[in-house]
Amino acid sequence: MAMPSMMCTCCTARITRTPRGQGASAAATVAYWLGNPAINPAVLVFLIMVAPWQWAATQVAAGVVLVVGVSVLVA
């Protein structure tokens, strides 16, 4: 459920209440909440334009590890 979209943490925090209230698992909800700011396409494009590509690769890798790791811990 960690689809990247153009939202920051404060926006996704409000949205995560709806799936959780409708029966989504805690792991899926946490993955969505952390995945949006960690793997935000706008941030990645900006990072590629102004910084070395290694920084963007590190952001993606750290975001994926964060989302998967915390989701597994929550589950």
PyMOL Python script that loads the backbone (N, CA, C, O; Angstrom):
from pymol import cmd

cmd.read_pdbstr("""\
ATOM      1  N   MET A   1       0.818  -1.194   0.000  1.00  0.00           N
ATOM      2  CA  MET A   1       0.000   0.000   0.000  1.00  0.00           C
ATOM      3  C   MET A   1       0.865   1.263   0.000  1.00  0.00           C
ATOM      4  O   MET A   1       0.330   2.368   0.083  1.00  0.00           O
ATOM      5  N   ALA A   2       2.165   1.124  -0.090  1.00  0.00           N
ATOM      6  CA  ALA A   2       3.058   2.287  -0.040  1.00  0.00           C
ATOM      7  C   ALA A   2       3.282   2.865  -1.420  1.00  0.00           C
ATOM      8  O   ALA A   2       4.412   2.904  -1.909  1.00  0.00           O
ATOM      9  N   MET A   3       2.222   3.307  -2.042  1.00  0.00           N
ATOM     10  CA  MET A   3       2.376   3.923  -3.355  1.00  0.00           C
ATOM     11  C   MET A   3       2.865   5.354  -3.187  1.00  0.00           C
ATOM     12  O   MET A   3       2.308   6.123  -2.403  1.00  0.00           O
ATOM     13  N   PRO A   4       3.898   5.700  -3.919  1.00  0.00           N
ATOM     14  CA  PRO A   4       4.403   7.069  -3.782  1.00  0.00           C
ATOM     15  C   PRO A   4       3.474   8.065  -4.480  1.00  0.00           C
ATOM     16  O   PRO A   4       3.061   7.859  -5.621  1.00  0.00           O
ATOM     17  N   SER A   5       3.167   9.119  -3.786  1.00  0.00           N
ATOM     18  CA  SER A   5       2.371  10.195  -4.362  1.00  0.00           C
ATOM     19  C   SER A   5       2.946  11.508  -3.869  1.00  0.00           C
ATOM     20  O   SER A   5       3.919  11.509  -3.115  1.00  0.00           O
ATOM     21  N   MET A   6       2.384  12.594  -4.267  1.00  0.00           N
ATOM     22  CA  MET A   6       2.939  13.910  -3.962  1.00  0.00           C
ATOM     23  C   MET A   6       2.412  14.442  -2.626  1.00  0.00           C
ATOM     24  O   MET A   6       1.809  15.514  -2.581  1.00  0.00           O
ATOM     25  N   MET A   7       2.634  13.709  -1.557  1.00  0.00           N
ATOM     26  CA  MET A   7       2.157  14.163  -0.257  1.00  0.00           C
ATOM     27  C   MET A   7       3.282  14.118   0.770  1.00  0.00           C
ATOM     28  O   MET A   7       4.191  13.290   0.702  1.00  0.00           O
ATOM     29  N   CYS A   8       3.187  15.027   1.707  1.00  0.00           N
ATOM     30  CA  CYS A   8       4.147  15.047   2.813  1.00  0.00           C
ATOM     31  C   CYS A   8       3.549  14.255   3.986  1.00  0.00           C
ATOM     32  O   CYS A   8       2.440  13.728   3.892  1.00  0.00           O
ATOM     33  N   THR A   9       4.284  14.185   5.061  1.00  0.00           N
ATOM     34  CA  THR A   9       3.836  13.416   6.217  1.00  0.00           C
ATOM     35  C   THR A   9       2.561  13.988   6.830  1.00  0.00           C
ATOM     36  O   THR A   9       1.681  13.233   7.245  1.00  0.00           O
ATOM     37  N   CYS A  10       2.455  15.301   6.889  1.00  0.00           N
ATOM     38  CA  CYS A  10       1.276  15.897   7.530  1.00  0.00           C
ATOM     39  C   CYS A  10       0.000  15.614   6.730  1.00  0.00           C
ATOM     40  O   CYS A  10      -1.073  15.468   7.316  1.00  0.00           O
ATOM     41  N   CYS A  11       0.102  15.536   5.417  1.00  0.00           N
ATOM     42  CA  CYS A  11      -1.077  15.234   4.597  1.00  0.00           C
ATOM     43  C   CYS A  11      -1.457  13.760   4.701  1.00  0.00           C
ATOM     44  O   CYS A  11      -2.637  13.428   4.814  1.00  0.00           O
ATOM     45  N   THR A  12      -0.466  12.880   4.663  1.00  0.00           N
ATOM     46  CA  THR A  12      -0.776  11.450   4.713  1.00  0.00           C
ATOM     47  C   THR A  12      -1.256  11.018   6.085  1.00  0.00           C
ATOM     48  O   THR A  12      -1.985  10.032   6.192  1.00  0.00           O
ATOM     49  N   ALA A  13      -0.869  11.730   7.142  1.00  0.00           N
ATOM     50  CA  ALA A  13      -1.325  11.367   8.483  1.00  0.00           C
ATOM     51  C   ALA A  13      -2.843  11.465   8.585  1.00  0.00           C
ATOM     52  O   ALA A  13      -3.481  10.644   9.243  1.00  0.00           O
ATOM     53  N   ARG A  14      -3.407  12.453   7.945  1.00  0.00           N
ATOM     54  CA  ARG A  14      -4.870  12.604   7.962  1.00  0.00           C
ATOM     55  C   ARG A  14      -5.555  11.552   7.116  1.00  0.00           C
ATOM     56  O   ARG A  14      -6.636  11.079   7.469  1.00  0.00           O
ATOM     57  N   ILE A  15      -4.943  11.181   6.009  1.00  0.00           N
ATOM     58  CA  ILE A  15      -5.552  10.225   5.095  1.00  0.00           C
ATOM     59  C   ILE A  15      -5.473   8.800   5.632  1.00  0.00           C
ATOM     60  O   ILE A  15      -6.346   7.989   5.324  1.00  0.00           O
ATOM     61  N   THR A  16      -4.470   8.476   6.411  1.00  0.00           N
ATOM     62  CA  THR A  16      -4.305   7.105   6.897  1.00  0.00           C
ATOM     63  C   THR A  16      -5.401   6.698   7.881  1.00  0.00           C
ATOM     64  O   THR A  16      -5.591   5.507   8.127  1.00  0.00           O
ATOM     65  N   ARG A  17      -6.100   7.633   8.428  1.00  0.00           N
ATOM     66  CA  ARG A  17      -7.184   7.281   9.347  1.00  0.00           C
ATOM     67  C   ARG A  17      -8.327   6.567   8.636  1.00  0.00           C
ATOM     68  O   ARG A  17      -8.969   5.701   9.229  1.00  0.00           O
ATOM     69  N   THR A  18      -8.593   6.909   7.384  1.00  0.00           N
ATOM     70  CA  THR A  18      -9.717   6.306   6.666  1.00  0.00           C
ATOM     71  C   THR A  18      -9.509   4.823   6.382  1.00  0.00           C
ATOM     72  O   THR A  18     -10.377   4.022   6.731  1.00  0.00           O
ATOM     73  N   PRO A  19      -8.380   4.411   5.754  1.00  0.00           N
ATOM     74  CA  PRO A  19      -8.215   2.971   5.523  1.00  0.00           C
ATOM     75  C   PRO A  19      -8.149   2.170   6.823  1.00  0.00           C
ATOM     76  O   PRO A  19      -8.672   1.058   6.901  1.00  0.00           O
ATOM     77  N   ARG A  20      -7.512   2.733   7.830  1.00  0.00           N
ATOM     78  CA  ARG A  20      -7.417   2.029   9.116  1.00  0.00           C
ATOM     79  C   ARG A  20      -8.798   1.854   9.722  1.00  0.00           C
ATOM     80  O   ARG A  20      -9.089   0.808  10.301  1.00  0.00           O
ATOM     81  N   GLY A  21      -9.642   2.848   9.599  1.00  0.00           N
ATOM     82  CA  GLY A  21     -11.006   2.767  10.115  1.00  0.00           C
ATOM     83  C   GLY A  21     -11.873   1.798   9.336  1.00  0.00           C
ATOM     84  O   GLY A  21     -12.864   1.289   9.860  1.00  0.00           O
ATOM     85  N   GLN A  22     -11.505   1.536   8.078  1.00  0.00           N
ATOM     86  CA  GLN A  22     -12.272   0.614   7.252  1.00  0.00           C
ATOM     87  C   GLN A  22     -11.699  -0.792   7.250  1.00  0.00           C
ATOM     88  O   GLN A  22     -12.127  -1.637   6.463  1.00  0.00           O
ATOM     89  N   GLY A  23     -10.728  -1.050   8.127  1.00  0.00           N
ATOM     90  CA  GLY A  23     -10.248  -2.417   8.285  1.00  0.00           C
ATOM     91  C   GLY A  23      -8.914  -2.741   7.651  1.00  0.00           C
ATOM     92  O   GLY A  23      -8.526  -3.909   7.625  1.00  0.00           O
ATOM     93  N   ALA A  24      -8.200  -1.764   7.142  1.00  0.00           N
ATOM     94  CA  ALA A  24      -6.875  -2.032   6.584  1.00  0.00           C
ATOM     95  C   ALA A  24      -5.929  -2.401   7.722  1.00  0.00           C
ATOM     96  O   ALA A  24      -6.087  -1.938   8.852  1.00  0.00           O
ATOM     97  N   SER A  25      -4.960  -3.228   7.412  1.00  0.00           N
ATOM     98  CA  SER A  25      -4.025  -3.653   8.450  1.00  0.00           C
ATOM     99  C   SER A  25      -3.133  -2.496   8.885  1.00  0.00           C
ATOM    100  O   SER A  25      -2.951  -1.521   8.155  1.00  0.00           O
ATOM    101  N   ALA A  26      -2.591  -2.624  10.072  1.00  0.00           N
ATOM    102  CA  ALA A  26      -1.701  -1.590  10.593  1.00  0.00           C
ATOM    103  C   ALA A  26      -0.436  -1.498   9.742  1.00  0.00           C
ATOM    104  O   ALA A  26       0.086  -0.404   9.528  1.00  0.00           O
ATOM    105  N   ALA A  27       0.059  -2.629   9.259  1.00  0.00           N
ATOM    106  CA  ALA A  27       1.277  -2.626   8.439  1.00  0.00           C
ATOM    107  C   ALA A  27       1.049  -1.875   7.128  1.00  0.00           C
ATOM    108  O   ALA A  27       1.911  -1.109   6.697  1.00  0.00           O
ATOM    109  N   ALA A  28      -0.088  -2.085   6.500  1.00  0.00           N
ATOM    110  CA  ALA A  28      -0.394  -1.390   5.250  1.00  0.00           C
ATOM    111  C   ALA A  28      -0.560   0.106   5.477  1.00  0.00           C
ATOM    112  O   ALA A  28      -0.121   0.917   4.662  1.00  0.00           O
ATOM    113  N   THR A  29      -1.185   0.463   6.571  1.00  0.00           N
ATOM    114  CA  THR A  29      -1.382   1.871   6.887  1.00  0.00           C
ATOM    115  C   THR A  29      -0.062   2.567   7.171  1.00  0.00           C
ATOM    116  O   THR A  29       0.160   3.687   6.713  1.00  0.00           O
ATOM    117  N   VAL A  30       0.813   1.915   7.920  1.00  0.00           N
ATOM    118  CA  VAL A  30       2.130   2.490   8.209  1.00  0.00           C
ATOM    119  C   VAL A  30       2.958   2.588   6.933  1.00  0.00           C
ATOM    120  O   VAL A  30       3.680   3.566   6.743  1.00  0.00           O
ATOM    121  N   ALA A  31       2.864   1.597   6.064  1.00  0.00           N
ATOM    122  CA  ALA A  31       3.598   1.634   4.795  1.00  0.00           C
ATOM    123  C   ALA A  31       3.148   2.824   3.953  1.00  0.00           C
ATOM    124  O   ALA A  31       3.975   3.502   3.343  1.00  0.00           O
ATOM    125  N   TYR A  32       1.863   3.074   3.917  1.00  0.00           N
ATOM    126  CA  TYR A  32       1.355   4.230   3.163  1.00  0.00           C
ATOM    127  C   TYR A  32       1.826   5.534   3.797  1.00  0.00           C
ATOM    128  O   TYR A  32       2.263   6.446   3.095  1.00  0.00           O
ATOM    129  N   TRP A  33       1.738   5.620   5.112  1.00  0.00           N
ATOM    130  CA  TRP A  33       2.102   6.839   5.826  1.00  0.00           C
ATOM    131  C   TRP A  33       3.580   7.166   5.673  1.00  0.00           C
ATOM    132  O   TRP A  33       3.934   8.336   5.528  1.00  0.00           O
ATOM    133  N   LEU A  34       4.442   6.176   5.702  1.00  0.00           N
ATOM    134  CA  LEU A  34       5.881   6.410   5.559  1.00  0.00           C
ATOM    135  C   LEU A  34       6.331   6.453   4.097  1.00  0.00           C
ATOM    136  O   LEU A  34       7.302   7.134   3.768  1.00  0.00           O
ATOM    137  N   GLY A  35       5.639   5.740   3.234  1.00  0.00           N
ATOM    138  CA  GLY A  35       6.054   5.648   1.839  1.00  0.00           C
ATOM    139  C   GLY A  35       5.874   6.928   1.049  1.00  0.00           C
ATOM    140  O   GLY A  35       6.668   7.224   0.156  1.00  0.00           O
ATOM    141  N   ASN A  36       4.855   7.678   1.361  1.00  0.00           N
ATOM    142  CA  ASN A  36       4.616   8.912   0.615  1.00  0.00           C
ATOM    143  C   ASN A  36       5.720   9.945   0.776  1.00  0.00           C
ATOM    144  O   ASN A  36       6.237  10.416  -0.237  1.00  0.00           O
ATOM    145  N   PRO A  37       6.107  10.321   1.974  1.00  0.00           N
ATOM    146  CA  PRO A  37       7.190  11.306   2.067  1.00  0.00           C
ATOM    147  C   PRO A  37       8.562  10.723   1.757  1.00  0.00           C
ATOM    148  O   PRO A  37       9.438  11.442   1.277  1.00  0.00           O
ATOM    149  N   ALA A  38       8.767   9.433   2.021  1.00  0.00           N
ATOM    150  CA  ALA A  38      10.092   8.839   1.814  1.00  0.00           C
ATOM    151  C   ALA A  38      10.399   8.601   0.342  1.00  0.00           C
ATOM    152  O   ALA A  38      11.556   8.681  -0.072  1.00  0.00           O
ATOM    153  N   ILE A  39       9.367   8.309  -0.453  1.00  0.00           N
ATOM    154  CA  ILE A  39       9.571   8.002  -1.873  1.00  0.00           C
ATOM    155  C   ILE A  39       8.769   8.990  -2.727  1.00  0.00           C
ATOM    156  O   ILE A  39       8.197   8.602  -3.746  1.00  0.00           O
ATOM    157  N   ASN A  40       8.724  10.230  -2.327  1.00  0.00           N
ATOM    158  CA  ASN A  40       7.971  11.274  -3.015  1.00  0.00           C
ATOM    159  C   ASN A  40       8.626  11.578  -4.369  1.00  0.00           C
ATOM    160  O   ASN A  40       9.791  11.974  -4.408  1.00  0.00           O
ATOM    161  N   PRO A  41       7.900  11.398  -5.474  1.00  0.00           N
ATOM    162  CA  PRO A  41       8.492  11.631  -6.795  1.00  0.00           C
ATOM    163  C   PRO A  41       8.977  13.070  -7.005  1.00  0.00           C
ATOM    164  O   PRO A  41       9.995  13.284  -7.664  1.00  0.00           O
ATOM    165  N   ALA A  42       8.268  14.049  -6.458  1.00  0.00           N
ATOM    166  CA  ALA A  42       8.694  15.442  -6.626  1.00  0.00           C
ATOM    167  C   ALA A  42      10.035  15.686  -5.949  1.00  0.00           C
ATOM    168  O   ALA A  42      10.898  16.369  -6.501  1.00  0.00           O
ATOM    169  N   VAL A  43      10.208  15.136  -4.768  1.00  0.00           N
ATOM    170  CA  VAL A  43      11.475  15.285  -4.064  1.00  0.00           C
ATOM    171  C   VAL A  43      12.596  14.583  -4.816  1.00  0.00           C
ATOM    172  O   VAL A  43      13.706  15.108  -4.914  1.00  0.00           O
ATOM    173  N   LEU A  44      12.312  13.407  -5.342  1.00  0.00           N
ATOM    174  CA  LEU A  44      13.338  12.659  -6.083  1.00  0.00           C
ATOM    175  C   LEU A  44      13.769  13.390  -7.349  1.00  0.00           C
ATOM    176  O   LEU A  44      14.960  13.446  -7.654  1.00  0.00           O
ATOM    177  N   VAL A  45      12.814  13.951  -8.089  1.00  0.00           N
ATOM    178  CA  VAL A  45      13.155  14.698  -9.303  1.00  0.00           C
ATOM    179  C   VAL A  45      13.971  15.939  -8.954  1.00  0.00           C
ATOM    180  O   VAL A  45      14.965  16.236  -9.616  1.00  0.00           O
ATOM    181  N   PHE A  46      13.559  16.655  -7.925  1.00  0.00           N
ATOM    182  CA  PHE A  46      14.314  17.829  -7.495  1.00  0.00           C
ATOM    183  C   PHE A  46      15.717  17.439  -7.044  1.00  0.00           C
ATOM    184  O   PHE A  46      16.687  18.135  -7.342  1.00  0.00           O
ATOM    185  N   LEU A  47      15.820  16.341  -6.335  1.00  0.00           N
ATOM    186  CA  LEU A  47      17.114  15.880  -5.854  1.00  0.00           C
ATOM    187  C   LEU A  47      18.028  15.494  -7.020  1.00  0.00           C
ATOM    188  O   LEU A  47      19.228  15.766  -6.981  1.00  0.00           O
ATOM    189  N   ILE A  48      17.479  14.875  -8.034  1.00  0.00           N
ATOM    190  CA  ILE A  48      18.273  14.511  -9.212  1.00  0.00           C
ATOM    191  C   ILE A  48      18.746  15.759  -9.949  1.00  0.00           C
ATOM    192  O   ILE A  48      19.851  15.776 -10.493  1.00  0.00           O
ATOM    193  N   MET A  49      17.918  16.807  -9.972  1.00  0.00           N
ATOM    194  CA  MET A  49      18.289  18.023 -10.696  1.00  0.00           C
ATOM    195  C   MET A  49      19.367  18.837  -9.985  1.00  0.00           C
ATOM    196  O   MET A  49      20.193  19.465 -10.648  1.00  0.00           O
ATOM    197  N   VAL A  50      19.378  18.841  -8.653  1.00  0.00           N
ATOM    198  CA  VAL A  50      20.295  19.723  -7.933  1.00  0.00           C
ATOM    199  C   VAL A  50      21.449  19.010  -7.227  1.00  0.00           C
ATOM    200  O   VAL A  50      22.390  19.661  -6.772  1.00  0.00           O
ATOM    201  N   ALA A  51      21.388  17.711  -7.133  1.00  0.00           N
ATOM    202  CA  ALA A  51      22.423  16.975  -6.396  1.00  0.00           C
ATOM    203  C   ALA A  51      22.921  15.812  -7.253  1.00  0.00           C
ATOM    204  O   ALA A  51      22.311  15.479  -8.269  1.00  0.00           O
ATOM    205  N   PRO A  52      24.008  15.209  -6.850  1.00  0.00           N
ATOM    206  CA  PRO A  52      24.481  14.023  -7.569  1.00  0.00           C
ATOM    207  C   PRO A  52      23.437  12.897  -7.517  1.00  0.00           C
ATOM    208  O   PRO A  52      22.665  12.795  -6.564  1.00  0.00           O
ATOM    209  N   TRP A  53      23.431  12.074  -8.539  1.00  0.00           N
ATOM    210  CA  TRP A  53      22.435  11.008  -8.629  1.00  0.00           C
ATOM    211  C   TRP A  53      22.543  10.029  -7.470  1.00  0.00           C
ATOM    212  O   TRP A  53      21.565   9.355  -7.147  1.00  0.00           O
ATOM    213  N   GLN A  54      23.698   9.936  -6.843  1.00  0.00           N
ATOM    214  CA  GLN A  54      23.871   9.027  -5.720  1.00  0.00           C
ATOM    215  C   GLN A  54      22.974   9.415  -4.542  1.00  0.00           C
ATOM    216  O   GLN A  54      22.519   8.550  -3.794  1.00  0.00           O
ATOM    217  N   TRP A  55      22.725  10.706  -4.382  1.00  0.00           N
ATOM    218  CA  TRP A  55      21.853  11.148  -3.297  1.00  0.00           C
ATOM    219  C   TRP A  55      20.424  10.666  -3.519  1.00  0.00           C
ATOM    220  O   TRP A  55      19.754  10.233  -2.582  1.00  0.00           O
ATOM    221  N   ALA A  56      19.967  10.744  -4.751  1.00  0.00           N
ATOM    222  CA  ALA A  56      18.621  10.267  -5.063  1.00  0.00           C
ATOM    223  C   ALA A  56      18.537   8.755  -4.887  1.00  0.00           C
ATOM    224  O   ALA A  56      17.538   8.241  -4.383  1.00  0.00           O
ATOM    225  N   ALA A  57      19.576   8.049  -5.298  1.00  0.00           N
ATOM    226  CA  ALA A  57      19.591   6.597  -5.121  1.00  0.00           C
ATOM    227  C   ALA A  57      19.580   6.231  -3.639  1.00  0.00           C
ATOM    228  O   ALA A  57      18.918   5.277  -3.231  1.00  0.00           O
ATOM    229  N   THR A  58      20.311   6.992  -2.850  1.00  0.00           N
ATOM    230  CA  THR A  58      20.319   6.750  -1.407  1.00  0.00           C
ATOM    231  C   THR A  58      18.953   7.032  -0.805  1.00  0.00           C
ATOM    232  O   THR A  58      18.499   6.295   0.070  1.00  0.00           O
ATOM    233  N   GLN A  59      18.290   8.090  -1.261  1.00  0.00           N
ATOM    234  CA  GLN A  59      16.941   8.419  -0.780  1.00  0.00           C
ATOM    235  C   GLN A  59      15.967   7.295  -1.095  1.00  0.00           C
ATOM    236  O   GLN A  59      15.167   6.914  -0.241  1.00  0.00           O
ATOM    237  N   VAL A  60      16.023   6.761  -2.301  1.00  0.00           N
ATOM    238  CA  VAL A  60      15.125   5.669  -2.687  1.00  0.00           C
ATOM    239  C   VAL A  60      15.423   4.420  -1.861  1.00  0.00           C
ATOM    240  O   VAL A  60      14.510   3.788  -1.331  1.00  0.00           O
ATOM    241  N   ALA A  61      16.697   4.072  -1.756  1.00  0.00           N
ATOM    242  CA  ALA A  61      17.065   2.873  -1.003  1.00  0.00           C
ATOM    243  C   ALA A  61      16.671   2.996   0.467  1.00  0.00           C
ATOM    244  O   ALA A  61      16.106   2.064   1.041  1.00  0.00           O
ATOM    245  N   ALA A  62      16.965   4.136   1.072  1.00  0.00           N
ATOM    246  CA  ALA A  62      16.604   4.339   2.477  1.00  0.00           C
ATOM    247  C   ALA A  62      15.082   4.343   2.659  1.00  0.00           C
ATOM    248  O   ALA A  62      14.575   3.824   3.653  1.00  0.00           O
ATOM    249  N   GLY A  63      14.359   4.926   1.705  1.00  0.00           N
ATOM    250  CA  GLY A  63      12.896   4.944   1.782  1.00  0.00           C
ATOM    251  C   GLY A  63      12.296   3.560   1.702  1.00  0.00           C
ATOM    252  O   GLY A  63      11.380   3.229   2.455  1.00  0.00           O
ATOM    253  N   VAL A  64      12.807   2.750   0.796  1.00  0.00           N
ATOM    254  CA  VAL A  64      12.299   1.378   0.651  1.00  0.00           C
ATOM    255  C   VAL A  64      12.621   0.565   1.903  1.00  0.00           C
ATOM    256  O   VAL A  64      11.764  -0.160   2.408  1.00  0.00           O
ATOM    257  N   VAL A  65      13.847   0.682   2.406  1.00  0.00           N
ATOM    258  CA  VAL A  65      14.226  -0.050   3.618  1.00  0.00           C
ATOM    259  C   VAL A  65      13.365   0.403   4.800  1.00  0.00           C
ATOM    260  O   VAL A  65      12.913  -0.424   5.592  1.00  0.00           O
ATOM    261  N   LEU A  66      13.138   1.710   4.920  1.00  0.00           N
ATOM    262  CA  LEU A  66      12.313   2.238   6.002  1.00  0.00           C
ATOM    263  C   LEU A  66      10.883   1.710   5.922  1.00  0.00           C
ATOM    264  O   LEU A  66      10.337   1.240   6.920  1.00  0.00           O
ATOM    265  N   VAL A  67      10.286   1.785   4.750  1.00  0.00           N
ATOM    266  CA  VAL A  67       8.895   1.368   4.589  1.00  0.00           C
ATOM    267  C   VAL A  67       8.741  -0.125   4.837  1.00  0.00           C
ATOM    268  O   VAL A  67       7.856  -0.547   5.581  1.00  0.00           O
ATOM    269  N   VAL A  68       9.600  -0.923   4.215  1.00  0.00           N
ATOM    270  CA  VAL A  68       9.492  -2.379   4.374  1.00  0.00           C
ATOM    271  C   VAL A  68       9.836  -2.788   5.810  1.00  0.00           C
ATOM    272  O   VAL A  68       9.138  -3.600   6.418  1.00  0.00           O
ATOM    273  N   GLY A  69      10.922  -2.216   6.344  1.00  0.00           N
ATOM    274  CA  GLY A  69      11.346  -2.598   7.686  1.00  0.00           C
ATOM    275  C   GLY A  69      10.325  -2.266   8.751  1.00  0.00           C
ATOM    276  O   GLY A  69      10.008  -3.110   9.590  1.00  0.00           O
ATOM    277  N   VAL A  70       9.807  -1.058   8.733  1.00  0.00           N
ATOM    278  CA  VAL A  70       8.825  -0.666   9.753  1.00  0.00           C
ATOM    279  C   VAL A  70       7.515  -1.421   9.554  1.00  0.00           C
ATOM    280  O   VAL A  70       6.865  -1.783  10.535  1.00  0.00           O
ATOM    281  N   SER A  71       7.118  -1.662   8.325  1.00  0.00           N
ATOM    282  CA  SER A  71       5.893  -2.416   8.083  1.00  0.00           C
ATOM    283  C   SER A  71       6.000  -3.847   8.600  1.00  0.00           C
ATOM    284  O   SER A  71       5.045  -4.388   9.157  1.00  0.00           O
ATOM    285  N   VAL A  72       7.159  -4.448   8.412  1.00  0.00           N
ATOM    286  CA  VAL A  72       7.372  -5.803   8.929  1.00  0.00           C
ATOM    287  C   VAL A  72       7.348  -5.799  10.457  1.00  0.00           C
ATOM    288  O   VAL A  72       6.767  -6.689  11.077  1.00  0.00           O
ATOM    289  N   LEU A  73       7.981  -4.792  11.056  1.00  0.00           N
ATOM    290  CA  LEU A  73       7.965  -4.706  12.519  1.00  0.00           C
ATOM    291  C   LEU A  73       6.545  -4.512  13.068  1.00  0.00           C
ATOM    292  O   LEU A  73       6.188  -5.084  14.098  1.00  0.00           O
ATOM    293  N   VAL A  74       5.754  -3.712  12.378  1.00  0.00           N
ATOM    294  CA  VAL A  74       4.384  -3.465  12.835  1.00  0.00           C
ATOM    295  C   VAL A  74       3.532  -4.714  12.666  1.00  0.00           C
ATOM    296  O   VAL A  74       2.689  -5.021  13.509  1.00  0.00           O
ATOM    297  N   ALA A  75       3.759  -5.430  11.574  1.00  0.00           N
ATOM    298  CA  ALA A  75       2.965  -6.642  11.310  1.00  0.00           C
ATOM    299  C   ALA A  75       3.325  -7.710  12.304  1.00  0.00           C
ATOM    300  O   ALA A  75       2.772  -8.808  12.258  1.00  0.00           O
TER     301      ALA A  75
END
""", "prot")
cmd.dss("prot")
cmd.show_as("cartoon", "prot")
cmd.util.cbc("prot")
cmd.orient("prot")
